[in-house]
Structures are given as C-alpha cells and as structure tokens.
Amino acid sequence: ERLDSPLSKEAAFIFNNWLFMCMTGVVMFGTLWPRIKEGIFGQEVAIGPTWFNRWMAPMGLLLLLLMGIGTVISWRRASLKNFQRDFLIPIASTLVLTPSLIAAYWYGRGVHLGVEPTPNDAAYAVIAVGLIIFVGSATLEQFVRGASARMRMHSETMVEAVTRLTMKQRRRYGGYLIHFGILCAFLAFAGNALKIEQDISVKRGEAFLVGDYTLIYRGMTERNDPEKLLVMAQVEVFRDGEKLYDLYPGKAKFYAAPNSPTSEIDIKTSVLEDMYVALVNFDESGEIVAFKVFVGPFTWWFWFGGVVLTFGTLIAMWPTRESIQSIRHGGMLARIAIVGAVMIASATPLILQEIESGSQWGSAMRWKIVGATPPAPLAIEEPPASVGDS
C-alpha cells in the first residue's frame, strides 16, 4: 500500500528500517572488504574504529531522531494540531534542558577532567544529549498521558495506572521501555567525548596525574603458584587530596602458556565515570612500571541500559492472559523458567560489574583471596614521593 504522507508514523518506521539496512551495509563492508581486497589484489588493508565511527555516529544520531519522531507523530498523516499537541513539550524540553544539563555537568565535573574533545566529538556529544532529552521527554509524555487518563477513569494511583497501562498494552509500553534502554546506551556513547586514555611509566613511590585524579604507585608483589606466576601492583587513588581507594592491577603468566600472559585489570565504577587501570609492563625488580589508565564518563549507563532494554523486551513479548491459559501447566512453567533465566542473564553483567567494582574480586587481589600462599613483596627500597607524567 502507498503511504498517505511521508509525515506519518508509517513513514518513520520505513525510514527507520532503511537506516538499519544502511548501518548493516556499513558494518558488512568494513568487516569484509579487507579480506576481499587481500584475497583478490593481495593487498593488506586495515579498517579501524575511526572509519566505523565516521559512518556509524551520524547514522546512530539520525536513528535516535527517528525514534523520537516515530513515538509521537500521528498515524497516516501528521497535522499542525498533532504537532502542537505532541511535539511542543519534547521540543521545549530539549531547548531548555540540553544547554542547562551540559553546562551543569561541564562546570561541575567535565572541566576538571582536563580533556579537550575534538570539534567532531564535541558536536556529536551535544547533539546526542539533545536527542536523548527529546526522545526521553517524548516517551515519558506517552506514559504520563496514558496514566493520567486511567487515574481519571478508575481513581488509581500513578503507580497503579502505569503498571496496569503497561500490562494492558505490553507491546506499546514495553517498546517505550526499550527506548529508555537505548537512551542509556547513547548517554554512554556521548561520554566518550571526554574519555581519558593515558599511558604512564613511573617509579615506585612516584605520583602521576590523570585528569583530576592523583595516582601513586606503592609497590609490587608476586606470587608463585604451581600453575602460574602472578605479579600485582598497588596503586593508591586520590582526588582533591582525599584518598578514594586502592587499585590492584596485575599480570598472570601461566606456565602452560608462558608466551600469553593475561592482564588483571582493576576497575572502579560509578554512575558518573569508570576508572580502569592495567599493568602493561615492569622491570625485573618492580622499580619501574608502565600502566594504561582509562577514565570513561557514563560507562555505567551502557550496562544499565542493557538491563532496561531486556526488561522492556520481555514485557513486549509477554503472552496475554488468554494465551497463557491455553498453555498446558508444564509448558507455562517452562516459559516462566525461560523468562526468569533471561532476566537473570540480562542483569548479570551489571551485577558482576558492581560486585567487582565494590570489592577486590575485580582486581588481581582475588588470587590472594582464593589462593593459599600469600604474595611476597619484591625487595625494593621506597624512594620519596614525587609527581611525574609521561
């Protein structure tokens, strides 16, 4: 059937599908072309993250825009009345909240990281935040309108109205929850504009700066187990003169595969930013070591968005009461078990990240917890503290 108008919900769905096809084509080309060129012409070519970001970032933002438009635009044909009723609040929210939130974060936290993003990265991040607010406010408006109508008709509380509204129209409101999960992921992508990735070489007792964090390398310990050699560094992390925590990155060399050591990266995570520290190299005495330090704003939201997305998918796919009643007892129990397993699996990455970040299980110290032989410190005299940065 022909579209009644390109300004309609149907057209937004079609444009959305075309965009998905374009994105799939970019990924296929970037993945297969190096192999094809090497096989046909004998020339080696590498296509890295920069090439993919050049194409995928603008298409991802366009996809986000279509998500917001498709949420509120009318079926069949949009009108001026539809625009005034459904678009004014999301647009006004975007115009007011985008500069306010960006300025609040920049002067409250971002400026202290000491990162100057490239013009492209800054533009993509600002546009992404604006579109996140636009789509989020448009989606939230649908919940508020539906719940308000139920509250007037059935004298329900807001929580009751939202719950019953979602259960009666699972596909629609489950899809809206999926939108919120995707918005969380895009917030993490926007945070990459201010990410810090720094390679550091320091001596024992020396301090170095990463953004507004001060890290001090305190020493190294090693453990000789029957199956591996574990080397672990201790790094203290300070900010504004206050100690935040200790990090224990390390390397494990298994005797069965001595040429393939594994890195034990220590991670501390929060809703604002994550810090990763990896032990890259060290001399035999442990006097001089090399670290790679990564600070990623809003990385936590990517994992949280995955949980929300999966939860919304389960709501949208949940069978109706009639279909459940038609299922035999054993089949219903099997479906409940499958859904429960999917929910647990979807939340597992975020749960594990929180456990590892809040305890020593996420660092090389876990080998000390589970092992029988305590690690022995390398015999090194500690020099006076100084500040250095490579």
Beta strands, then each sheet from edge to edge (+ up, - down):
strand 1: 196-203
strand 2: 206-210
strand 3: 213-224
strand 4: 228-239
strand 5: 242-247
strand 6: 250-254
strand 7: 262-264
strand 8: 266-268
strand 9: 273-282
strand 10: 288-297
strand 11: 376-377
strand 12: 386-387
sheet 1: 1+ 10- 9+ 8-
sheet 2: 5+ 4- 3+ 2- 12-
sheet 3: 5+ 4- 3+ 11-
sheet 4: 5+ 4- 6+ 7-
end
